[in-house]
Amino acid sequence: MHGYGPTPQQQTTSRPSPATLTTVRVILVTVTVLSCGLLGWVAMLRLAIVTRRPRDWVLLVVVMVLNAALFAFIVSTPDDPDDMSDASVLLMLLWIVALLAGVITYYLYVEIRHYSSLRSLGSPAPYTATATAHPTPLPYQQHPAQQHHQQPQPNPYTVQTPPPTPTPAPQRLDQVRAELDELSDYLRKENREGEGR
């Protein structure tokens, strides 16, 4: 299906392995140190490409400007160390150390944090046996028998009327009257016969 995003398996395969990330970090830190910070922009360029955040692009430009200024300062100093003043030597050393420490620390911290957050977002939920043993059905998946057994809730706003008292059926009364009439006729008849004897 084209409308859906990548699956977790596709996300994990597109991310570099930890060994590859460690190798790249070691190479970039080594290049930065061996160049005395003049190639620190390479590490910052990789960081800006990986994170794609505006702040990292701005810091890349700042590092490139500082590298260019440091290179210009080194070129403008005399070749003979005895001709350099102590202040210019101290300034150059502080500049190089601050550039090295800032670039390496920021690069390693942000890149490690970036990839660890990607790993935590792309990791699948842990498998639990209880979750799959007795899954709870969704409301539309309930069995019809369960839905029929649910009792309707009484409405508290309706007035409860007492059940009607049963009235005797008129046919039964007529039958009892007819039997009583027959019985009284029979008794009268018996009474007359008894008197006639």
N, C-alpha and C positions, 0 to 999 in steps of 0.2 A: 504494500500500500504506500502511495506516495505522500499522503497527507500526514503521516505519523513521523515523529522524530526518531533519532537513532536509538537502538536498544542499548541496554547497559553493556552487552558484549562488544558492540561496535565502539562504544565510548572508551572501553578499556584498551582495545587494540590500537586506537589512534593515539593514545597517550604513550610517551616514551617509557621504557623500562627504568627502574631505579638505577641499574648499572650504567645505562646510557646517560642519564641525568648527572650522575656522580662524575663520570668521565668528562662531560662537557664543562661542568663546574670547575674541576681541577685544571683543565686546559685554560679556561678563561682567567682564572685567578693567577695561574703561573705566567700567562702572557702579560697580565697587568703588572705583576711584580717585577718581572724581568725587564719590562720597558720603563720602569720607574714611574708608572702611572700614565705614561703618554698614550698607551693603547687601552686605557680604562673605558674609553667610549665603546669598545667592542662588546664588553660585558653589558654595558647599559643598553646598547642596541639590541642585543639578544633579549634582555629583560623587557624592553618596550614592545618588541614583536610578540613575545609570549603573553604578556598580560594585556596588551592593547589598551592601557589606561592613559589618559592625557597627561597625568602627572609624571609617568615614566618617560614619555616623549619629551616633556619639558626638561626633566633632569638629564636626559641624553644631550640636549642642546647645551645645557649649563656645563656638563662635563666636557663636551667638545670645545666650548669656549675657554674653559680653564686649561685644557690640554694645549690648545693653540697658544694661549698666553704663556704657559710654562715653557713651551718650545721656543717661543720668541725671547723669553727671558734668558734661557740657556744659551741661545745663539748670540745674544747681545753681550754676554759676559766674556771677559778676556780668556784666552786659551791658557795663559799661565796662572796657576792657582795662587801664586804669590801676589799677583796684581789685583786679585779679588778682595774686597773688604769683608770683614767678619759679618757685617749686617747682611750683605747680599748672599753670602754662603748660608747663613742661618735662615734667611727668608726662603731660599731655594729648598733647603732640607725640610723646613716646616711645610712648605707647599707640597712637596712630593709625598711626605708622610701623611698629610691630611687628605690628599687626593687618593692615595692608596687605601687608607683606612676607610674613608667614606664610600668609595666605589665598591670595594670588596664586601664590606659589612652590609651595605644596602642591597647589593645584588644577591648575595647568598640568602639574606633574611627574606626578601620579597619573593624570590623564586621558590624557595623551599615552602614558604607559606602558601604560595599560589598552587603548587602541585599537591600539597597535602589537603587543601580545601577541595580541589577537584576530585581527589581520591575518595574523600568522605562523602561528596555529593553523588558520585557514580557508583558507590558500593551498594550491592543489593541488600535487602533486608535479611537479617539472619533467619535461618530455617528453624522453626519450632515444631515439634511433633504434636503438641496439643492444639496448635492452630489448625492443622490439617486433619486431625483425627475426628474432631467434632465441629465442623464448620457451622457457623450460625447462618441460617437461611436469610436471604434478603426479604423485605416485606412482600415483594411480588412473587417470591418463590415458595411461599408457604403452601402447604398441602391443603386442598379444598376441605378435607375433613376437619382440619384445625379451624378453618374459617367458619364452618357451620356450627361448631360447638361453642362459639363465643356467644355469651348471653347479651342481649341488648340492654344497655344501661337505662334505668328508669329516669325519666325526665323529672327533675325536682320542681318544675314550674307547673306541672299539670295537677289538677285537683283530683284526688283519689275518691272515686264514688264507690259506696259499698255494693257488693254483689246483690242482685235482685233476689228477693225471697221467692221461693217456688210457690206458685198458686196451684191448688188442686185442680186436676183436670175435670171439666164438667161431665164428661162421659162416665167417669168412675162414680160420681155422685148419683147420676141417674140410675146406674146399675144397682148401687146400694139401696136406693129408694124402692126400686122395683122389687128387689129381693125382700125388703122389709114389708112391702105391701103384700107380697105372696105369703110371707110367713104369718102376717096378721090375719089374712083371709083363711089360711089353713087352720089357725088356732080358733078362729070364730066357728069355722065349720065343725071342728072337733068338739067345741064347746056345745054347739047346738045338738049334735048327735048324742052327746052324753046326757043332755037334759031330756031328749026324746025317749030315752030308755027308762 
